[in-house]
Amino acid sequence: MNFFSYKISKILIHILFWTLFIFVSLFYFSDYYWTENPFLQYLSILVSIVYVNDFVLLPYFVRKKWYAIYILIIALISFLATQLYCNFFAECGCSVVKCLSDYLWQTIVPIIFFSFIWMLFRYLEKKDEVEAIEKKHAEMELKFLKSQINPHVLFNNLNTIYSYSLEKPAKVPELILMLSNNLKHVLYESNATFVPLEKELEFIDNYIKFQEIRTEGIKTIEYRKNILQQEHQIAPLLLITIIENAFKHSKMHTKIDITIEVSNGVLTCICANHAKETKTSIGAKIGLKNLKKRLQLIYKDTYELTIHDDTLYIVTLKLELT
C-alpha cells in the first residue's frame, strides 16, 4: 500500500468515526442532547483536541519517547475538557466525580481511538519503509553478485577463442558467434530479475557447445535435458555457476554429467564430475557462495541446494519456477 492509499484510508476512517460518534451522541440520547445539551458546540473543541493530539502531541512525544509524560498530559486534557463541558456548555452543576462518570467518555473515546489509528498507520508506514529499504538492498546485492559472474563467464570464453585462434583458426568464427550470443544474454537479457526459461536454456546450450569444442579429446560431456514446460521464468545466471564449476574443477580425461529437468514447475539441475585433488576447497569458491546468496535472496524457501562430495562431486539444485 502506497502513501496515497494510506492517506485515503485514514480520511475514510476519520469520517466514519465522527459520523458514528455524532450519531450515538445525538440520537442514542436524542431528547437530552437536543433540548438540554449543546453537544454540537462542544464538538468543535473536541475535534481541535483530537487533531492537536494527532498532529502535534503524538508525533512529538513518540519521537522523544516520553510516553509517561504524554499519558499524563492526555489525562489532564481529558479532565479539563470534561469539566469545561459540564460547567460551561451543559451547566449541569454536577460534582467533579459525577461529571467525569457522565461525560468523560465523550472526550476520551475519540482521543484514544485516533491515537490508536495514528500508531497503527505509523507502524504500517515504517514497515513499508523497511521493506522498501530491504528490497533496494537486495536488488543492489543481486547486481553486485551478477557483476562478479559476468566477467568470469566472459573470461573463460575469451580464453577459448584465443587458444583456438592459435591452434584451429577455422573454428574461430563459430566461437565468436557463440560468444556474441553469450554476451547478449549476459549483458542485456540478464539485467532483469527473471528471464524466460527458454532464453536461459539457450544460453546454457551455447555455453556447453563452447566447452565441448574447448575440451575436445580432454573431457567427455554427457548433457541431458528433459523440459516438459518452457513457459516458466527463472533468475538469470544461476545454473551457469554450477556447470562452470563442473568444468573448472574436474579431472582430466573424465566425464562431466549434466542433467536439467523441468516437471510440474520444478527445475532440477544435477552436475556430477570427478573433482581434482583440491575438491574440498570447491565449496568455498566465490561462484558457489554467490549462488547460495542469490538463491536465498530470490527464492528464499522455494529451493534446495545439495552438494555431495565423495568419489563424485555432485551438485543438485531444485527450485520452484515462476
N, C-alpha and C positions, 0 to 999 in steps of 0.2 A: 504494500500500500504506500503511495507516494504522499508528499507533503500536502497537496491539494485535497486528496481523499481524506486525510486526517482532519483538515480544516472543515470540510463539508460534514463529516461525521460529527465533529464537536458542535457545530452550529445546529444540526438537527437534534442532537441530544439536549442542548440548552433550550431550544424551542419547545420540545416535547415536555421537558421537566416543568418549565414555567407554566405551560398550558395546564398540565395536570395539577400543579401546585395551586394555581389560582382557582381551578375548578373545585378542588377539595375544600379550599379555604372559603370560597363564596357560596357554594351550592350544598356542600355537606352540612354546613352550619348556616344555611341561607338566611333565615329570618334574622338571626342575631347579627350576622356580619353586614347585611344590607341596611338594617334600620339603626343599629346602635354602634357599630364598629367600623370606623373609616379605614378599612384594610387597604384599599387601593391607594390611599395617600401614603401609608407606611411602606407600601410595596416599592416605591421609588427609592427610599432609603435602603431597603433590604437589598435591592438589585445593586446599589452602589457598594454596599458592604461586600457582597459576593464577588464583584468584579475587581474591587481593590485587592481583595484576598487572592483572586485568580491571577492578576497581572503584576501585583507588587509584592504582597507579603509572602506568598508561597515561593515564587522564584528566588526571592532574596534569602529567606531563612533556610530553604533547602540547599541553596548554593553554599551558605555559610555553615550548614549542618547544625543550626541552633534549634533543634526540634523542641526541646523543653520550653524555651522562651516563646517559640511560635504557638505552642499549645496554650500557654498562659495568656498570651495576647488575644488569641481567638476566644478563649473563655471569658476574658474581660470584655471584649467587644460584644459577645453574645449577651452577657449580663446587662451591660449598659443599654444595648439596643432594646432588650426586653423591657427594661424599666422605662425607657423612653416611650415605648408602645403603650404600656399600661397607664402611665401617668400623664402623658401628653396627648396621645391620639385617642385611646379608648377612654381615658379618665374614669377608670373603674374604681379607684380608691382602694385597690386591693393591697394586702400586705406583700412584702417582698417575696415570701415563700409562695403565696397564692399566685402572685404574678408570674413567677417562674414556672410553676406547675401548669398554668393555663396557657401561657404564651411563648415559652422558651422554644418549643418545637418549631414555631414559625421562623425563628432566626437560625437555629442550629441545624435544622434539616438541610436547607439549601447550602449552607457553608460546608457541612460535612460531605454532602453529595458531590458538589462541584470540586472540592478538594480531592476527593477520590478520583473523579474524572480527570482532573489535571495530572495527578500522579500516574494514572493508567496510561494516558496518551504520551506522557513524558517517557515512561518505560518503553512503550511501543516505538517511539521515535528513536530513542537511544539504541534499542535493539536493531532497528533498521540501519542506523549509522554504523554499528559494529559489524553487521552482516555485509554492508557495502564495503567497509574497510577490509574485511577478511576476503571478500570476493576480489577486490582490487589487488590485494597482496598475493592471492592465489594466481591471478592472471599474470602478475609480474614474475612470480616464481616459475610459472609454466613457460613464459617467454625466455627466461634465463636458461631453464633446463633444455629447451629446444635449441637455443643458440649454441649450447655445448654439443648437441647431437649433430647439427648440420655440418660444421667443419670436419667432424670425424668421418661422416659418410663421404663427403666430397674428397677428403684427403686420400682415402683408400682407392676411390675410383681414379683419381688423377695418377696415383702410383701405378695402377694397372695400365693406363694409357701410355704412360712414359716407358714402362718396360716393353710394351708391345711396339712402340714406335722404333725401338732398337732391334727387337727380335723378329717381330711379324708385322711390318708396317702395313701390309694389306688388310689387317684386321682393324686398323686404327679408325677408319670412317664409321664402321659399325659401332665401335666402342664410343666414339664421340656422340653418335646419335643416341645411344643409351644414356650417356652422361647428360645430354641435353634434356631428355625426358625426366631423369632423376632430379636435375636442377629445377625444372619447372615445378615438380611436386614438392621438393624441399623448400624452395624459396618463396613460392606463391601459394600453392594449394594447402600447405601445412600450416598456414598462418591462422586458420580457423580452429576453434576448439574441437570440432568434429568435421570429418570429411567423409564422403561416400566410401563405403567398404570396397566397392569396385575399384575406385581410384587407388586406395591403399594397397590392394592386392596386385594391381598392375605394377605399382612401384616395387613391391616385393618380388614379383615375377622377373622384372627387369634387373633388379639387383642380383638375383640368383643366376640369371643368364650371364651377367657380368662376371660373377665368381666362377661359373663353370668354364668360361674362357680362360680366366686368370689361373685357375688351379688345375687345368687340364693335365692329366698324367701325374698329378701330385696327390689329389684327393678325389674321392668318389662322393658324388652328391645324390642323395635319394630325396626327391621333393614330391610330396603328395598333397593334393587339395581335394576337399570334399565340401563344396559350398552349396547348400540347399537353398539359401536365400541371399540375394545380392543387395536387397534394398535397404540394408542397415547403414548406420553411421558408426564411425569409430574414431577415437582420438588418434591423430596422425603420429607416425614415427615411434610407435610403441613396439611393434613386432620386430622392427629392424634392429633394435638393441640386442634382442635375444639371438637373432640369426647372425648378426655380425660377430657376436662373441663366440658362436659355434665355429665360425671360420677362423677367427683370430687365435683361439686358444686350443685348436685341435692339433693332434699329432700329424706328422707327415705320413702319407700313404695309408690313411684311414678313411672311414666312411662318415659322412655327416648326414644325419637323418632328420628331415624337416617335414612336419605334418601340420596342416592348417585345416580345421574343420569348422563349419558353422551349422548348427542344428538348433531349432526352437529358440532362436535369438541368442544363443550362447556360442561364443567363439572359443575354440581350443587350439592353442599353438604349442607344439611339442618339438623341441630341438634336442637331439642326442648326438654326442660326439665323444671320441676318445681324447681326453684332455691331456695337455702336456704335464710334465712333472710338477710344474708350478700351479697345478689346478686348485690348490687350496686358497690361492690368492684371487681366484676369479670372482668370487662373491663380493670382494671388496673393490672391484673395478668401478670406475666412475659411471660407466654405462648402466650397470645394474642398479647402482644406488639411485641414479636419476630415474630409472624406470620405476622403482618402488615409490619414489616421491610422487611422480606423475600419476601413477595408479591410485595412490591414496588421495591425491587432490581431486582427481576427476571421477573415479569410480567408487571411492570410499569402501562400502561393504559389498559391492557387487562384483568383486573379482577375487581370484585365488591364484597366487604365485607360489610355486613349489620348486625347490632346487634339490636334485638328487645327486650327491657327489660320491660316486663309488667307481667301479670299473668303467662305467659310462657316466659322463657328466650330462644330466638330463634336466632341462628347464621346461616346466609346464606352466602355461598361463591360460586361465579360463576367465572370461569376463562377459558380462551381460551387455549386449549391444543395444543401442538406442534405435 
